[in-house]
Amino acid sequence: MQRIITLTALAILSGTGIVHTGSAQGNGNGRTMEIHAHRFEFSPNEITIKKGETVTLNLVSDDVTHSLVIKDLGVNQEVSKGHPEQVTITPQTTGDFHGKCGRFCGSGHGHMTFTVHVQE
């Protein structure tokens, strides 16, 4: 039996966007993009979205525990194999926001990067 966890109150505000995190369940708001984490990359490793657009990142680990950290967007979400997680962002400024894996996952860990391009 799959447990459904509903996120009701966690929101992180930053100068660049609003981020909600929680277990992977459809939220019905904006579009959803699936991001796979595996040794030693994210796939895709970059996305392009519009300023003010709400996008849910469905994070899936294909092997071991990873995390996606995008400091300037307030994202810090761990994801383990078999337990997808969601992060919803609504960037309020344009630019390139660089992220990485925040959990050591082996010798190539330092090469696990992710970029969010936010355009007008």
Sequence and secondary structure as in RCSB ss.txt:
>XXXX:A:sequence
MQRIITLTALAILSGTGIVHTGSAQGNGNGRTMEIHAHRFEFSPNEITIKKGETVTLNLVSDDVTHSLVIKDLGV
NQEVSKGHPEQVTITPQTTGDFHGKCGRFCGSGHGHMTFTVHVQE
>XXXX:A:secstr
        S  EE SSEEEEEEES    SSEEEEEEEETTEEESSEEEEETT  EEEEEEESSS EEEEEGGGTE
EEEEBTTB EEEEEEE S EEEEEEE S  STTGGG EEEEEEE 
